[in-house]
Amino acid sequence: MSFGNRGAFRSYRALQHSLPPELSIIMPFVNRDANLEPAITASRESLQFSHELLAAGSCLTDRDREELQISYPAIRMPDDFHASLLESINDAISRSLGKRILLGSPDVDKNAEGIRKLKSIDDPRGDIQFEFPAGKNRGWIIGRRSVFEAIGGLDERFRTWPGAIFDFFIRARLAGLSIYSSGAEKEGVLVDPDPLDPIDAYLFRKKWQIEPKVALGPALSPTSQEVLFPIHRDPCIRYWKQGLYYKKFKDFLAALASMFRTVNVFHSADRRGFSLEFPQILAEIDNLLDQGGGSSDPGLQIAKLMETQPGDKRLALGATEYLLEENRFQEAAEVMKSWISGGGAQEMPSETLASKAQALSSALLASQSQAPLVSIIILTYNQLRYTRECVESLRRHTPQPHEIVFVDNGSSDGTDKWLRQQVGKNINYRLIENKTNHGFSKGSNQGIKAARGKYILLLNNDVVLTEGWLTGLLECLESSQRTGIVGPMANSISGPQQVPKVGYSSVTDLDEYARSFREKNLGRRIPFRRIVGFCMLFRRELVEKIGLLDESFGTGNFEDDDFCLRAELAGYRNLIAGDVFIHHFGSRSFAGNGIDYHSALGGNRKKFNEKWSAIGPKTPEGKNLLILKARESARQFSDREQIDKAIDRLLSALALQPQDPDLLLELAEILLEAKGFEKAIEVLQKISAGAQEESRMALLGYGFEGLGKLEEAEEWVERALSQNAHSAPALNLKGILAYRRKKMEKAAGFFQRALETDKGYGEPYTNLALLKWSAGQKEEALSLFEKGFILAPTIPDQIMNYHAAVTEMAQFARGEKYFREAKALHPFHKRIHFLLIDLLLRQGRHAEAMKEIEEAMITIGID
């Protein structure tokens, strides 16, 4: 907390005195119903110097803290869950602002009595004042902040206030500090407390080898202060140092507990100025497990530790994360289940976190059932409003096992603090903090390296996610093992991923629109090399094969183009998940942080072009690049219905890579679409046996069917089904052959099986529509024609059948909508352009039709 931040300083005198206050009063209480009012009243009435009031209590839920804050607004409440009262007191010491600190006793009524007697906080008779307003075990102490910085806080191994206080005195004397008490009759007297808690008395004797008595009076000669119990404003560093402290005294169980707590808060902590790395903590835990003795099985040691402190949130979550790092999923799930069943869910700081713990336990168990983990990497650079909205939508709409790796690039608007809070509350969230803006590529690479999942998803922080978003992306990615990168559709993005006209005007209406969008376009997959990096999903194996993002692209732009290009050059095919829609605010980090987007775009475009133009055509990579460009050019010529030019491009690529099965299959598909059946069969017969066998056999079947050679077609389709009984193209061909033989019911069965096998395969929808149309079921047929066209809008038969249906039923406006969407996805497709123009003319919209004609002349030319 900044001393200049008066708004955050919530003592009742906050606006009456300068900061920092003279005194921080820390008042422990044993339960949420403790009556704190007497101490507040006493401080208001009696203290004439600036001060703040901090409460310290254990096992408080968020609701407890909120209610107490409402009841006692003058008091700063604990920020987080604490397993013990002493831990909460130490946390309050680390958060306090005063020049001096008063530690009150757990008896708040007696604190009030002591506060009323407090006339001065600068007593020259001792470094520490120890007062006895109500018996030896109810005393409270005042010391300068430097005292606590010198000897640390209260030793949290003690169970009670008296044991911890008398331990504190011993350490003060060893540090050469003097202790004064108005309750002692003379200097040098031994303060002999009332009988301590038996466990605390045992700990005291074990630690100091003496009875719990303390000599007051002037300072003794200082000795080596090796028994400091560390406190630190950052809980991560505090737990780490405490773990080392316990280890020094060979208290391995307590040391292990502290190290697990360190793991839990590591990613949410601000460790600037302190060198501590995550692997260093894990190694220390391994070392403690080896030294701990009692069992050679670390899992049993952790279970024993959990039994001793069953309600400790940080311990449970830290142990779980450690086991996750070790890929010991079952043990991690058992720790979580043990903690929840042991009352952890009731002692949680929020019901939300308890449900997250339950969900994580289920997710960990699911991971053993092959449920894959998705690592979602979110870069942030200020713009907290958008990050909040993104994360909230992710929570609502992502039931799959996932983790979030936040990478903050030096935010200064409170984003970093908010992220630490989220990571502290969610075991499947982690945070990487950069002091400066490392840019999109480098930041993403940091997240990729830290990711644990089978799948990796790069996600901008300025998106709002929708129901089924990740399900749809995963379905698209898993549609083929050769799929490299997939991305969704959006309202504001470059290229064909942008939906030209969305059906909502406010984000509040987004969910309903996205749900309708997914239902209408379910299964749509759009091949496209470039997937925009605002949301891209890929398998970990892709990175292992092609490498990380190129960090030379700096703050952003074209690193996604480069990554997608490398994926395609490695033999993968990138897809747009055309049935997934998310909202994108667009370039918030650029705009909000004053970065010149257009300058960065232009500079990186030049860098991209220079990188790939420098690749020699005779190198393997250069040859693959020429082949890729030839394939893309051939597809554009095919869309323009310039089949001869398309074939020439593919033949030029085959000259570089003779007998390439992918090129030969693509050539055959173009020939089949153009009804060049004999030439297609010739090409397919050149493919070596065993290469792309299932696809080759199915396409041979289509070629012979086109020639009317049904027996040969049947033979090849059976061979394809022998390779894969669930081949949708083969099942569709079986339906066509049954139709050709007038076996309509059988044909319908095959078409139905084909579309159920692959909901993204458009042709069986159109074929089933033809059967419905022939049977007079025209409304149902039109919906099926429409679905077939949505899924496969570049295949001539799909286009012509849908256009004929909407024309005959005079559904021109309905057809126009889907032809416009198809044109946005395939801007070079001649037939889509011309049939859209036809639909406009049929509606009498001649001016709009003329604009489309002019656009077509520019885009595809007129023969």
Residue pairs with C-beta under 8 A, 6 or more apart in sequence:
1 8
1 9
1 95
1 97
2 8
3 19
3 20
3 97
4 19
6 14
6 15
6 19
9 19
9 21
9 52
9 97
10 73
10 74
10 75
10 76
11 21
11 51
11 52
11 53
11 74
11 75
11 76
12 40
12 44
12 53
12 73
12 74
13 21
13 50
13 51
14 52
16 50
17 49
17 50
18 50
19 50
19 97
20 97
20 98
20 99
21 50
21 51
21 52
21 97
21 98
21 99
22 49
22 50
22 51
22 98
22 99
22 100
22 121
23 47
23 49
23 50
23 51
23 52
23 98
23 99
23 100
23 101
23 102
23 121
23 142
24 51
24 52
24 54
24 96
24 97
24 98
24 100
24 101
24 102
25 39
25 43
25 51
25 52
25 53
25 54
25 102
25 104
25 115
26 54
26 55
26 56
26 89
26 92
26 93
26 96
26 101
26 102
26 103
26 104
27 36
27 39
27 53
27 54
27 55
27 56
27 75
27 104
27 108
27 111
28 55
28 56
28 57
28 85
28 88
28 89
28 103
28 104
28 105
28 106
28 161
29 36
29 55
29 56
29 57
29 106
29 108
30 57
30 85
30 106
31 57
32 57
32 60
32 64
32 67
32 68
34 57
34 108
35 108
35 109
36 55
36 68
36 71
36 72
36 75
36 108
37 72
38 108
38 109
38 111
38 112
39 53
39 104
39 108
39 111
39 112
39 115
40 53
40 72
40 74
40 75
41 112
42 111
42 112
42 113
42 115
42 116
43 51
43 53
43 115
44 74
45 116
46 115
46 116
46 118
47 115
47 118
49 121
51 98
52 76
52 96
52 97
52 98
53 74
53 75
53 76
54 75
54 76
54 92
54 95
54 96
55 68
55 72
55 75
55 76
55 77
55 78
55 92
56 78
56 82
56 85
56 88
56 89
56 91
56 92
57 78
57 82
57 85
57 88
58 82
58 83
58 84
58 85
58 87
58 88
59 81
59 82
59 83
59 311
59 347
60 68
60 77
60 78
60 81
60 82
60 349
61 347
61 348
61 349
61 350
62 349
62 350
65 77
65 78
65 349
68 75
68 77
69 75
69 77
76 95
78 88
78 91
78 92
79 91
79 95
80 91
80 235
80 349
80 424
81 313
81 314
81 347
81 348
81 349
82 88
82 91
83 309
83 311
83 312
83 313
83 314
83 315
84 156
84 159
85 106
85 161
86 154
86 155
86 156
86 158
86 161
86 164
87 156
89 103
89 153
89 154
90 153
90 154
90 156
90 231
90 238
91 235
93 101
93 103
93 148
93 153
93 231
94 153
94 231
94 232
94 233
94 234
94 235
94 238
95 233
96 145
98 145
99 144
99 145
100 121
100 122
100 142
100 143
100 144
100 145
101 142
101 143
101 144
101 145
101 148
102 118
102 121
102 140
102 141
102 142
103 140
103 141
103 142
103 154
103 165
104 111
104 114
104 140
105 111
105 134
105 138
105 139
105 140
105 161
106 161
107 134
107 138
110 133
110 134
110 138
111 140
113 133
113 134
114 131
114 133
114 140
117 131
117 133
118 142
121 142
123 129
123 180
125 178
125 180
126 178
126 179
126 180
126 181
126 216
127 143
127 144
127 147
127 172
127 177
127 178
127 179
127 219
128 141
128 142
128 143
128 147
128 169
128 172
128 177
128 178
128 179
128 180
129 141
129 142
129 143
129 179
129 180
129 181
129 182
130 139
130 140
130 141
130 169
130 179
130 180
130 181
130 183
130 191
130 216
131 139
131 140
131 141
131 142
131 181
131 182
131 183
132 138
132 139
132 181
132 182
132 183
133 139
133 140
135 194
136 162
136 191
136 192
136 193
136 194
137 161
137 162
137 193
137 194
137 196
139 165
139 181
139 183
141 165
141 168
147 172
147 177
148 231
150 175
150 177
150 225
151 168
151 171
151 172
151 175
151 177
151 225
151 228
151 229
152 171
152 228
152 229
152 230
152 231
153 229
153 230
153 231
154 164
154 165
154 167
154 168
154 229
155 164
155 167
155 168
155 207
155 229
156 164
156 229
156 242
157 203
157 246
157 251
157 254
158 164
158 167
158 200
158 203
158 204
159 197
159 199
159 200
160 196
160 197
160 200
162 193
162 194
162 196
162 197
162 200
163 196
163 197
163 200
163 201
163 203
163 204
163 212
164 200
166 191
166 193
166 196
166 204
166 212
166 213
166 214
167 204
167 207
167 208
169 179
169 191
169 214
170 208
170 214
171 225
171 227
171 228
171 229
172 179
173 179
173 214
173 215
173 219
173 220
174 220
174 222
174 223
174 225
174 227
175 222
175 223
175 225
176 219
176 220
176 221
176 222
176 223
177 219
178 217
178 218
178 219
179 214
179 216
179 217
180 216
180 217
181 191
181 216
184 191
184 216
187 216
187 217
187 218
188 215
188 216
188 217
189 215
189 216
189 217
190 213
190 214
190 215
190 216
191 213
191 214
191 215
191 216
192 212
192 213
193 212
193 213
195 201
196 204
196 212
201 212
204 211
204 212
205 211
205 212
207 227
207 249
226 248
228 245
229 242
229 245
230 237
230 238
230 241
230 242
230 245
231 238
232 238
232 241
234 269
234 270
234 271
234 274
235 261
235 265
235 269
236 262
236 265
236 266
236 268
236 269
236 271
236 276
237 269
237 271
237 274
237 276
239 258
239 259
239 261
239 262
239 265
239 314
240 258
240 259
240 262
240 276
240 281
242 258
243 255
243 256
243 258
243 259
243 262
243 284
243 288
244 255
245 255
246 252
246 254
246 255
246 258
247 255
247 288
252 288
252 291
252 292
252 293
253 292
253 304
253 305
253 308
255 288
256 285
256 288
256 289
256 292
256 301
256 302
256 305
257 305
257 309
257 312
257 315
259 281
259 284
259 285
259 288
259 318
260 285
260 305
260 314
260 315
260 318
260 319
260 322
261 312
261 314
261 315
261 318
262 281
262 318
263 278
263 281
263 282
263 285
263 318
263 319
263 321
263 322
264 313
264 314
264 315
264 317
264 318
264 321
264 424
264 427
265 314
265 318
265 424
266 276
266 278
266 281
267 278
267 420
267 423
267 429
267 430
267 431
267 432
268 419
268 420
268 421
268 422
268 423
268 424
268 431
269 420
270 416
270 417
270 420
270 433
272 435
282 322
282 325
285 322
289 298
289 301
292 301
294 301
294 304
295 301
295 304
299 328
299 331
302 319
302 323
302 331
302 335
303 334
303 335
303 338
305 315
305 319
306 315
306 316
306 319
306 335
306 338
306 339
306 342
309 315
310 338
310 339
310 342
310 343
310 344
311 339
311 342
311 343
311 344
311 347
313 339
313 344
313 347
313 348
313 349
316 335
316 336
316 338
316 339
316 344
317 357
317 427
319 332
319 335
320 332
320 335
320 336
320 360
320 427
321 427
323 329
323 331
323 332
323 335
324 332
324 364
324 452
329 364
329 365
329 367
329 368
330 364
330 365
330 368
332 364
333 361
333 364
333 365
336 357
336 360
336 361
336 364
337 361
339 357
340 354
340 357
340 358
340 361
344 354
344 357
345 354
345 357
345 358
348 354
348 357
349 425
350 425
352 425
353 425
353 426
356 425
356 426
356 427
356 428
357 427
360 427
360 428
363 371
363 373
363 401
363 428
364 401
366 401
367 373
367 401
371 400
371 401
372 401
372 453
372 454
372 455
373 401
373 402
373 403
373 452
373 453
373 454
373 455
374 400
374 401
374 402
374 403
374 453
374 454
374 455
374 456
374 457
374 470
374 474
374 537
375 402
375 403
375 405
375 447
375 448
375 451
375 452
375 453
375 455
375 456
375 457
376 394
376 398
376 402
376 403
376 404
376 405
376 457
376 459
377 404
377 405
377 407
377 444
377 447
377 448
377 451
377 456
377 457
377 458
377 459
378 387
378 390
378 391
378 404
378 405
378 406
378 407
378 447
378 459
378 460
378 461
379 406
379 407
379 408
379 409
379 440
379 443
379 444
379 447
379 460
379 461
379 589
380 387
380 406
380 407
380 408
380 409
380 411
380 415
380 419
380 461
381 408
381 409
381 410
381 411
381 415
381 437
381 589
381 593
382 411
382 412
382 413
382 415
382 589
382 592
382 593
383 413
383 415
383 461
383 462
383 588
383 589
383 592
383 593
384 411
384 413
384 414
384 415
384 418
386 461
386 462
386 585
386 588
387 415
387 418
387 419
387 461
388 418
389 464
389 507
390 459
390 460
390 461
390 462
390 463
390 464
390 465
391 404
391 422
393 463
393 464
393 465
393 466
394 404
394 459
394 465
396 465
397 465
397 466
397 467
397 468
397 469
397 470
398 465
398 469
398 470
400 470
400 471
400 474
402 428
402 453
402 470
403 428
403 429
403 430
403 451
403 452
403 453
404 426
404 428
404 429
404 430
405 430
405 431
405 432
405 447
405 450
405 451
406 419
406 422
406 423
406 429
406 430
406 431
406 432
407 431
407 432
407 434
407 438
407 443
407 444
407 446
407 447
408 415
408 416
408 419
408 431
408 432
408 433
408 434
409 434
409 436
409 437
409 438
409 439
409 443
410 434
410 435
410 436
410 437
416 433
419 431
420 431
422 429
423 429
423 430
423 431
430 450
432 443
432 446
432 447
432 450
434 443
434 446
437 555
437 593
438 446
439 551
439 553
439 554
439 555
439 556
440 533
440 549
440 553
440 555
440 556
440 559
441 548
441 549
441 550
441 551
441 552
441 553
441 554
441 556
441 559
442 551
444 458
444 533
444 548
444 549
444 559
445 548
445 549
445 551
447 458
448 456
448 543
448 548
448 549
449 548
451 540
453 540
454 539
454 540
455 474
455 477
455 537
455 538
455 539
455 540
456 537
456 538
456 539
456 540
456 543
457 470
457 473
457 535
457 536
457 537
457 538
458 533
458 535
458 536
459 534
459 535
460 533
460 534
460 535
460 584
460 589
461 588
461 589
462 534
462 584
462 585
462 586
462 587
462 588
462 589
463 490
463 534
463 535
463 582
463 583
463 584
463 585
464 507
464 510
464 582
464 583
464 585
465 582
466 510
466 511
466 514
466 515
466 518
466 580
466 581
466 582
466 583
467 511
467 514
467 515
467 518
468 514
468 515
468 518
468 580
469 488
469 514
469 580
469 582
472 488
472 518
472 577
472 579
472 580
473 486
473 487
473 488
473 535
473 537
473 577
473 580
474 537
475 523
475 577
476 483
476 486
476 525
476 575
476 577
476 579
476 580
476 760
477 483
477 486
477 537
477 538
477 539
477 575
479 525
479 575
479 758
479 760
480 573
482 571
482 572
482 573
483 572
483 573
483 574
483 575
484 538
484 542
484 564
484 567
484 568
484 570
484 572
484 573
484 574
485 531
485 536
485 537
485 538
485 542
485 563
485 564
485 567
485 572
485 574
485 575
486 531
486 536
486 537
486 538
486 574
486 575
486 576
486 577
487 497
487 531
487 532
487 534
487 535
487 536
487 537
487 576
487 577
488 497
488 535
488 576
488 577
488 580
488 581
488 582
489 497
489 498
489 499
489 517
489 576
489 577
489 578
489 580
489 581
489 582
490 497
490 498
490 499
490 534
490 535
490 581
490 582
490 583
490 584
491 498
491 499
491 502
491 581
491 583
491 584
492 498
492 584
492 585
492 586
493 532
493 534
493 584
493 586
494 532
495 528
495 530
495 532
496 526
496 528
496 576
496 824
496 825
496 826
496 827
497 528
497 531
497 532
497 576
498 824
499 517
499 581
499 821
499 824
500 820
500 821
500 824
501 820
502 513
502 581
503 513
503 516
503 517
504 510
504 512
504 513
507 583
510 583
513 581
514 581
514 582
517 579
517 581
518 579
518 580
518 581
520 790
521 578
521 579
521 790
522 579
522 759
523 579
523 758
523 759
523 760
523 761
523 791
524 577
524 578
524 579
524 760
524 790
524 791
525 575
525 576
525 577
525 578
525 760
525 791
526 575
526 576
526 578
526 825
527 573
527 574
527 575
527 576
528 574
528 575
528 576
529 564
529 565
529 568
529 574
529 628
529 632
530 560
530 561
530 564
530 565
530 574
531 560
531 564
531 574
531 575
531 576
532 560
533 556
533 559
533 560
533 563
534 584
535 582
535 584
536 560
536 563
538 567
542 567
542 570
542 572
545 570
546 563
546 566
546 567
546 570
547 566
549 559
549 560
549 562
549 563
550 559
550 562
550 563
550 611
551 559
552 607
553 559
553 562
553 604
553 607
553 608
554 600
554 604
555 590
555 595
555 600
556 589
556 590
556 600
556 604
557 597
557 600
557 601
557 604
557 605
558 601
558 604
558 605
558 607
558 608
559 604
561 608
562 608
562 611
564 574
565 612
565 628
567 574
568 574
568 628
569 621
569 624
569 625
569 628
571 662
578 825
587 597
589 595
590 596
590 597
590 600
591 597
612 625
615 621
615 622
615 625
616 622
617 623
617 625
617 626
623 656
623 657
626 653
626 656
627 653
627 656
627 657
627 660
627 663
630 649
630 650
630 652
630 653
631 649
631 650
631 653
631 663
631 666
633 649
634 645
634 646
634 647
634 649
634 650
634 653
634 666
634 670
635 646
636 828
637 643
637 645
637 646
637 649
638 646
638 670
638 673
638 674
639 794
639 826
639 828
639 829
639 830
639 860
640 828
640 829
640 830
640 860
640 861
641 830
641 831
643 670
643 674
643 676
646 670
647 667
647 670
647 671
650 663
650 666
650 667
650 670
651 667
653 660
653 663
654 660
654 663
654 664
654 667
657 663
659 686
659 687
659 688
661 687
661 688
661 691
661 692
661 696
662 692
664 683
664 684
664 686
664 687
665 684
665 687
665 692
665 695
665 696
665 699
667 683
668 680
668 683
668 684
668 699
668 703
669 680
669 699
671 677
671 679
671 680
671 683
672 680
672 699
672 702
672 703
672 706
673 795
673 796
675 706
677 703
677 704
677 706
677 707
678 703
678 707
680 699
680 703
681 700
681 703
681 704
681 707
684 696
684 699
684 700
684 703
685 700
687 696
693 723
694 720
694 723
694 724
694 727
694 730
695 729
697 716
697 717
697 719
697 720
697 723
697 730
698 716
698 717
698 720
698 727
698 729
698 730
698 733
699 729
700 716
701 713
701 714
701 715
701 716
701 717
701 720
701 730
701 733
702 713
702 729
702 733
703 713
704 710
704 712
704 713
704 716
705 713
705 733
705 736
705 737
705 740
710 737
710 740
710 741
713 733
713 737
714 737
717 730
717 733
717 734
717 737
720 727
720 729
720 730
720 733
721 727
721 730
721 731
721 734
724 730
726 757
727 757
728 754
728 755
728 757
728 758
728 761
728 764
729 754
729 761
729 763
731 750
731 751
731 753
731 754
731 757
731 764
732 750
732 751
732 754
732 761
732 763
732 764
732 767
734 750
735 746
735 747
735 748
735 749
735 750
735 751
735 754
735 764
735 767
736 747
736 767
738 744
738 746
738 747
738 750
739 747
739 767
739 771
744 771
747 767
747 771
748 768
748 771
750 764
751 764
751 765
751 767
751 768
751 771
752 764
752 768
754 761
754 763
754 764
755 761
755 764
755 765
755 768
760 791
761 791
761 792
762 787
762 788
762 789
762 790
762 791
762 792
762 795
762 798
763 788
763 792
763 795
763 797
763 798
764 788
765 784
765 785
765 787
765 788
765 791
766 784
766 785
766 788
766 789
766 792
766 797
766 798
766 801
766 802
768 784
769 781
769 782
769 783
769 784
769 785
769 788
769 801
769 805
770 781
770 801
772 778
772 780
772 781
772 784
773 781
773 785
773 805
778 805
778 809
781 805
782 805
782 806
782 809
782 811
785 801
785 802
785 805
785 806
786 802
786 814
786 818
788 798
788 801
788 802
789 798
789 799
789 801
789 802
789 818
789 822
790 818
790 821
790 822
792 798
793 799
793 818
793 822
793 825
793 826
793 829
793 832
794 826
794 829
794 832
796 831
799 831
799 832
799 835
800 831
802 815
802 818
803 815
803 819
803 835
803 838
803 839
805 811
806 812
806 814
806 815
806 839
807 815
807 838
807 839
807 842
812 839
812 842
812 843
813 843
815 839
816 836
816 839
816 840
816 843
819 832
819 835
819 836
819 839
820 836
822 829
822 832
823 829
823 832
823 833
823 836
826 832
827 859
828 859
828 860
829 860
830 856
830 860
833 852
833 855
833 856
833 859
833 860
834 856
836 852
837 849
837 852
837 853
837 856
840 846
840 848
840 849
840 852
841 849
856 862
